[in-house]
Amino acid sequence: MKSNIDAKNDSMIVFTGGQILTMDSEQKYVEAVVIKEGHIVAVGDRSLLKAYPDAKIHDLKPGSTSCFH
């Protein structure tokens, strides 16, 4: 099923702009998550924005917490 999110490259999205809960006890929160073709391919800080310049950026609302698992 295809997402309705408008994108430069709708197969790759970077979620950033809030605390993202990873459910990983070693790296509990990150600043960015990269999703490619429906799969998490990278988690980390905002430097991921530079590593994936063709990805659609989805800026989370300040103060929000998101969870990916």
C-alpha positions as CSV (number, residue, x, y, z in Angstrom):
1,M,0.0,0.0,0.0
2,K,1.4,3.4,-1.0
3,S,1.5,6.3,1.5
4,N,-0.4,9.5,0.8
5,I,2.6,11.6,2.0
6,D,3.8,13.9,-0.8
7,A,7.5,13.3,-1.3
8,K,10.6,14.1,-3.4
9,N,11.3,10.4,-3.1
10,D,8.2,8.8,-1.6
11,S,10.1,5.6,-1.0
12,M,12.4,7.4,1.5
13,I,11.3,9.6,4.4
14,V,13.3,11.1,7.3
15,F,11.3,11.8,10.4
16,T,12.9,14.5,12.6
17,G,12.2,17.4,14.9
18,G,11.2,15.7,18.1
19,Q,12.2,12.9,20.5
20,I,11.8,9.6,18.7
21,L,11.5,6.6,21.0
22,T,13.3,3.6,19.5
23,M,12.4,0.8,22.0
24,D,16.2,0.0,22.1
25,S,17.6,0.1,25.6
26,E,21.0,1.1,24.3
27,Q,19.8,4.1,22.2
28,K,16.4,5.0,23.7
29,Y,15.8,8.3,22.0
30,V,17.1,9.6,18.6
31,E,16.6,12.8,16.6
32,A,15.9,11.2,13.3
33,V,14.6,8.0,11.7
34,V,15.0,7.1,8.0
35,I,12.4,4.9,6.4
36,K,13.0,3.5,3.0
37,E,10.3,1.4,1.2
38,G,8.6,0.9,4.5
39,H,11.6,-0.3,6.5
40,I,13.8,1.5,9.1
41,V,17.2,1.9,7.5
42,A,18.9,4.4,9.9
43,V,18.4,6.1,13.3
44,G,20.5,8.8,14.8
45,D,20.9,12.5,15.0
46,R,19.9,15.3,12.6
47,S,23.1,14.6,10.5
48,L,21.0,11.9,8.8
49,L,19.4,14.8,6.9
50,K,22.6,15.3,5.0
51,A,23.2,11.6,4.5
52,Y,19.8,11.3,2.7
53,P,19.4,14.5,0.7
54,D,16.8,13.0,-1.7
55,A,14.5,11.9,1.1
56,K,11.2,13.6,2.0
57,I,11.6,15.4,5.4
58,H,8.7,15.0,7.8
59,D,9.2,17.4,10.6
60,L,7.6,16.3,13.9
61,K,6.0,18.9,16.1
62,P,8.3,20.3,18.8
63,G,7.7,18.6,22.1
64,S,6.2,15.5,20.5
65,T,7.4,11.9,21.1
66,S,7.1,9.3,18.4
67,C,7.7,5.6,18.5
68,F,8.9,3.3,15.8
69,H,9.4,-0.4,16.2
